[in-house]
Amino acid sequence: MSFPLLTATAALPAIGAIATAAVPAAKRTAAKWLALLFSLATLALAVTVLVRFDPDGDRYQLTESHSWIADFGVRYELGVDGIGVALIALTALLMPFIVLAGWHDADPLETGSRRWRPTQGFFALILAVEAMVIISFAATDVFLFYIFFEAMLIPMYFLIGGFGDRAHKDGEEKAATQRSYAAVKFLLYNLAGGLIMLAAVIGLYVVAGNFSLTEIAQARANGELEMATSTERWLFLGFFFAFAVKAPLWPLHTWLPNAMQESTAPVAVLITAVVDKVGTFAMLRFCLQLFPEASKWATPVILVLAVISIIYGALLAVGQRDIKRLIAYASISHFGFIVMGIFAMTSQGQSGATLYMVNHGISTAVLMLIAGFLISRRGSRLIADFGGVQKVAPVLAGTFLIGGLATLSLPGLAPFVSEFLVLVGTFTRYPVIGIIATFGIVLAALYTLVLYQRTMTGPVKPEVATMPDLRVREIAVVAPLVVLLVFLGVYPKPVTDIVNPAVKQTLSDVQKKDPQPEVEAAK
């Protein structure tokens, strides 16, 4: 048997979480370095997965399969296609930067009668989330996927509720109440989606007799497994509802602004750049592969929901007074683009959606982490409390601008390519939807540039006058991500070469081909 590389990649951060949590309370710095070491080691394994993956090879590679609950046909079954490999690489890449950015976010702090939870717990929970997300991207057994899809809610709940943002002016008691509210809302929304999905998972087992994605998809393709139209549609809706909550898609999005507002900046990045990607990834892997006819049946409604998310999220971002809530609503708009690209059912749309998942993770990490550094200096999340920052902290302001320009998909930065592909892929099949979605680009420019103008330009406010510029650790966090934004903006081929074969296979699952041009090329 070959080395179980995927299991090792997921197991390493899980071991790291246990080891970090076991560090004595007095050794907080050792716990931080240990967490960073395990995140870097996981990145090395993820790079190995990336190198060993052959885009032109079998659909699922580096496969592992072991009997788990034999009486119910549940197997520990892993395998990755190009889409899964790209998202595992994204997850492993972001984790060291998340750990570095949160270096002091959970240090003990006396605030009245309350005390922050141990530093070790903060980093252990982050590593636990990483392990569960990697398994989710690799699982090809539906039940195995479901277990980790739900299990990651537990560490996320404690990260939001127990290690929230300290930038509150209303006192620790009210801040703790708001954190608890955000954490409970996050948990209830995602648990509701998960319970509905559980019913669909059980229904799938009743129909198919097992949980293996590859076996069920193959049986359907060979005509060996027939699903009644109504059964397939109900099962699809059960899966899609859970993924739409996780994504999040309008109108199931309302938990995200609260969760990101009350979280520390690194945890906010973990939510929107990593955890939420499991939802959109699962739409590609499970909805389209298991329920191809139902996916085509639901496409018109899903595209409408996606374009509402794009416009609605962007409009609410324009009116926000809180920096973190603005970024949260911008992410809702971006997830609308991703879902739209997936259900446009074109190669450009789905390639763009997958590339968007990667690029959005990087660009949001840059913007949110810089925003976190900014907020920690001022002690406030309100846009009105800033002004003239670029005069006293030009490096901070410059990197904030780059993150903002990436968010509005400026040509030359990574998100532009993915957003362009999504719009082109959508327009070729659904021109009206594509045209409406372009207004999201205009609104993105508005909320991003207004945010920069109000916080970074103008007269220097007295509270900002002594603000320090980025420190060495903070530059080490954002500089590599900025370089990656530029590199993938001018040369996205390394990612597209990996994901395009998987996209073509997904389109084949739903028996869709790209629309032919209406005008013939000149001879």
N, C-alpha and C positions, 0 to 999 in steps of 0.2 A: 504494500500500500504506500502510495506517495505521501509526502509530508502534508498534513492537513493545514494548508496555509491560511485558508479563510477562518478556520476555527482559531488558529493562533493569533490572527489579526484582531479578532474580537475578544479572545481570552486575555490578551496582554493588558488592555486597559481595565478589565475586570479584576485581574490580579493586582494591578496598580491601585485600584480603588480600595481593595482590602488592605494592602500594605500601607497606603497613605492613612487610612482610618485608624490603623493600629499604632501609628507613631505617637509617642507620649505627648501629652498636652503641652509640655514645656518646650518641645522641639518643633515649634511651628515652622521655622525656616527650613528644617530638614524635610518636613512634609511637603512644602512647596517645591523644593528641588526634586524630591522623589516623584511628585506628580508630573513635573516637567520632563523628567527623564523617561517616565513611562509613556508620555504623550509623544516624545521624539522617537522612542523605540517602536511605537505603533505606527508612526509615520513611515519609518524605515520598512516595516512589513507591508504597509499599504503600497509603497513604491515597488516592492518586490511583486506584489499582486499585479500592479499596473504593467510591469516589465514582462511578466510571464503570460499576460493575457494576449491572445492573438485575435485581433479584430476580424480577420477573415477565416477564423477557425469555427469550431462548433458554437452553437448559440450559447449554451451554458458551459462554462469552463471552470477548472479547479474544483470540480464537483466532489461532494462528500455525501454519503448516504448510509445511515445506520438506523436500525430499528429502535424505536423509542417506546411507544405505547402500542404494542403489536395488536392487541385486541380491537383497537379502533383504527388501525391503519395509519397511525401517526408516526412519522419518521423524522429523524434529525437529518434534514436534507438541505444542503447548501450548494450554490452555484451562482456564477456571475455572468451577466452579459455586458455589453459595452456601457449601457446606462448605469448598471449597478457599480461597475468598476469606477466610472467617473465620480459617482457620488461617494463611494467609500474613500477615494483619494481626496475629495473635497473635505470630508469629515475629518480625516486624519491630518490634513494640512492645517485646518483652522484650530485644532485643539491646542497645540503649543502656544499659539498666539492668544487664545482665550485664557490659558493658564497664566501666561506672562502679564496680560492686561489686568487680570484679577488678583495680582500678587498681594495687594494690601486690602482687598475688598472685604475680607472676612477676618481681619485682625481683631482681637478682642477690644471692645470699646465700652467703657462704662457710660451709660446714659440713664441717670436716675436709678431706678430699681431693676433695669433690664440690662442684659449683657448679650452680646452677639454669640452665636453658636461657635464651637471650636473651629479654628481654621482648617484642621484636618478634614472635618466633615464636608466643608465647601468643595475642596479639591477632589475628595473621594466621590462625591456625588457627580461632579463633572465627568470624571473618568467612567463612572457607571453608566451615565447616559451615552457616552461614546461607544462603549461595548454593545449596548442594546441597539443603537442605531446601525452599527456595522452589521450585526446579525440580521436586522430588518432588511438591509439592502442586499443581503446574500441569501436569505431564506427562500427556498423553492417549495417548501411544504407550507400550505396555507395555515395550518394550525400553529406551526412553529412561528410563522410570521406574526400571527395574531397575539401569541403570548408576549412577544417582545414589543409589539406595537402598543400594547396596553401597559406592560411593565415599566416602560420608560416614563410613564406619567408619575410614578412614585418619586423618583429622585428629582424630577422637574418640579413637582409640587413643593418639596422642601427647599429647593433652590430659590423659588419665587417667594414663598412665605417666610422662610427662615433667614434668608440672606439678601433681603431687598435693598433698594436704593436708600442711601443715607441722606440724599438731598431733599430733606423735608424741613419746612419752616414752621410746621404746626405742632411740633413736639413728637417725641418717640411713641407715645401712646397712640396718637392718631395715625402715625406712620405705620405702626404695627397692625392697626385695624385695616388700613388700606391694603397692606401686603397680604393679609389673610384673605380679604375679599377677592383680590386678584388671583391668589392661588386656588381658592375654592372654586371660583368661576372657571378657571382653566381646567381644573379637575372634573367638574360636573359636565361641562360641555364635551370634553373628550371621552369621559366615561359613557355618556349617553350615546355618542357615536359608536363607541366600542361595543356596547351592549347590543345595539342594532346589528352591528357587523357579526357579533357572535351568533345571533339567530341565523344570519345568512350563511355563516361558516357551517353551522349544523345542517342547514338546508342543503348546502352543497354536498356534504358527506352523504346525506340521505339519497341524493340523486346520483352521485358519482361513485360512492362506495370507498373513496379514499380522499386524501388531502394533497396529493402530489400535483403541483402545478403542471409539471411536464407531462405526467401521465394523463391528466384530465384534458389538457390542451391537445395532446396527440390523439386521444380517443375521439375528441370532438372533430378534429380535422379529418380523421379517417372514417367518420360516420358511425363509429362504434358506440358513441354516447349521444343519445337524443334528449334534449330538454324541451319541454313544452314552452311555447313562446311566453306565456304568462309567468311560468316558473323562472325562466331566465331573467325576465325583467324585474321580478321581485328580488331575486338574488343580487342582481346588478345594483339595484337601488340600495340594498342593505350595505354592500361594500362601498359604494360611492358616497353614501351619506357620511360614513366614518372618515373617509379620506378627505371629503370636502370640509369637515370640521377641522381636521388636522392641518389642512393646506395653508390658511383657511380661505373659503370661498363665501362670498355674500350669499345669503344672509346669516351664515353660521360663523361669522368672523368676530363677533363682538368681544370675545375673550381676549383677543390678541392685544389691542391697545392697553388694556388694564395690565396684562401680564408684562408687557415690555416696559410700561411706565414704572412699575413697582420693582422691577428686577434691576440688579446691577448691570452695567453695560455688557460685560462678558456673558452673563446669563441671557440677556436679551439677544445677543448674537447667537448663542446656542439655540435659542428658541426658533428664530426666524431663518437663520442661515443653515441650520442642521436638522433640527427635529421636524420642522414643518415640511421639509423636503421629502420626508417619508410619505406624506400624503400624496403629493403630486407624482412621486415615483411609483407608488402603488396603483395609481390610476393607469399608468402605462403597463405595469407588470401584471396586475390581476384583473382590473376591469376589462381591458381590451383583449387580453389573452383568453380569459375564462368565459367572457360573455360578449362575443363580437357582435351578434345581432342586436342585443340590447344596447350596446354602446352606440351603434348607429341609430337606433330608435331614439335614444335620449339626447343625441348630439344637438339638435336645435335648441332645446331648453338649456342645456349646459352652456352653450355658446352665449346665450342671452345672459345667463347668470355671470359668466366670465366678463362680458363687456360691461355689465353693471358694476362688477367689482373694480374694473379698471377705472371707470369714470367716478364712481362713488368714493373709492379710496383716495383718488387724487383730489377730488373736491374737498373732502374733509381734511386732507393734509394741508391744503391751502389755508384753512381757517384755524389751524391749531396754534395754541399759545405755548404748549409744552414741546420741547425738542424731541423727546422720546416718543410721544404720541404721534408727532408728525412723521417720524421715521416708520412707526408702526403702520399708519394708514398708507404711506407710500409702499410699504411691503404688500399690503392687501391689494393695491393696484397692480403691483408687479406679479403677484400670484395669479391675478386675473389673466395677465398675458400668458403665463405658463399653461394654465388650464385651457385657454383658447387655442394655443398652439397644439396641445395634445389632441383636442377634439376637432381640430380643423381637418384631421385625417389626411394630411399631406406630408410628404417627406421633409419639405422645408419647415413646415409648422412644427412637427415633432422633433426634428433636429434642433430647431431654434428653441423649443421648450426645454429640451434636455440641456442645451448649452446655457440657457437662461438660468436653470437651477444652479449651475456651477458659478456663472458670472454674478448672479444676484447674491450668492453666498459670500463671494469675495468683496463685492462693492458695499454690501450692507455691513460687513465686518469692519471695513475701513471707516465708513461714516459713523456707525454706532460707537465704535471704540474711541474714535476721536471725540465724539460727543460726550462719551463717558469721562474722558480726561478733562474736557472743558467743564463739565458739570461738577466734577470733584473739586476743581480749583475755585469755582464760584460758590458752590454749595446750593445751587438752584438749577432747576430744569427749565424755568420760564425764559422764553426768548426775550422778553422785555427787560430782563435783568442783565443783559449783555449789550455790548456796543464798543466798537473800536478795538476789538481784540487783535486785529492784524497789525496794529501799531506796536503792541507790547509783546505779542507772541506770534511772529510772522511764520515760523515753521508750522506751528499748530494750525494757524489760519490757512496756510497753503495746502496742507494735507486734508483739511476739512473741505476745502474747495474741490480738490481732486475727487474725494469721496462723493461730494454733491454732484459734480459733473458726470461721474459714472452713474449715479442714480438717475439722472435725466437722460442717460444713454447718449452722451456726446460721442460723435464719431472719433475713432482713435482709442477709445476705452472699451473694455471687454463687453459690457452690456449692450452696446450699440449693435454688434453683429447678431446677437441672439434675438433682440427685439425686432430687428429688420427681417430676419428669417421668419419669425412668428407672423409678422404682418403680411409678408409676401405669401407665405403658405396659407394664411387665412383668406386673403383677398382672392386668390385664384379659385377658391371654391365657394366662399361666402363673402362677396364684395361689400355688401352693406355692413356686415359685422366688422370687416377690416377697416372700412372708412370711419365708422364710429369710434373704433378703438384708437385711431390715430389722435383723437382729441386728448387721450391720456398723456401723450407725449408733450403736448402744449402745456397741460396743467402741471406736468412734472417739472418743466422748466420754470414755471411760475413759483411753485412752492419751494423749489430748491434755491433759486436765486434770491427770493425774498428772505428765506431763512439766512442765507449768507449775508445779505445786505444788513439785516437787522442785528445780527450777532457780531459780525466781523468788521463792518465799516462804520463810518460816522465818528462822532466825538467819543473819546475814551471816557467811560464812566468811572467814577472814583473807585468803585469796588473792583474794577478790572485793571486799574493802573499798575498794580503790583503783581499781576498774574505772571507766573513763570512760563517760559516756553517748554516745549517737549523735552523730557529728560532722555537719557540714553536708553533706558529700558523701554520707554514709550516709543522712541524712534525705531528700536529693534522690533517692536510689535507691528507698526504700520508700514515701514519702508518696504519689506518684502512683498506685502500685499499690494502696495501701490505699483511696484515693478511688475507684478503679475497682471494687474489690471491693464497696464500699457502693453505688455507682451501679448496677452490674449486679444487685445483690441486690434493689434496690427497683424497678428498671426494666430488665428484660432484653429488652424489645421490640426495640431496635435490632439485636440479634444474632439473635433468633428470626425477625424479618421477613426476614432474609437467608437463613437456613438452611432454613426451613420448605418453600419451594417445591422445593428440591433433595431434601429428605427425601421429599416426596410422589412425586417422580419415581423415587427409589430404591425406594420401596415398589411403585410400578407395575412396575418391572423384575422384581421377584420375585412379582408378581401377588398381593399381599397387601392386604387392607383391614382397617381397624380393627374389632375385634369390636363388635357391636351391644350396647347395654345390655340386660341381662336383665329389667330392670324398666322399664316404659314411664313416661315423664314424665307428671306429672299434667296433665290438660287443664283 
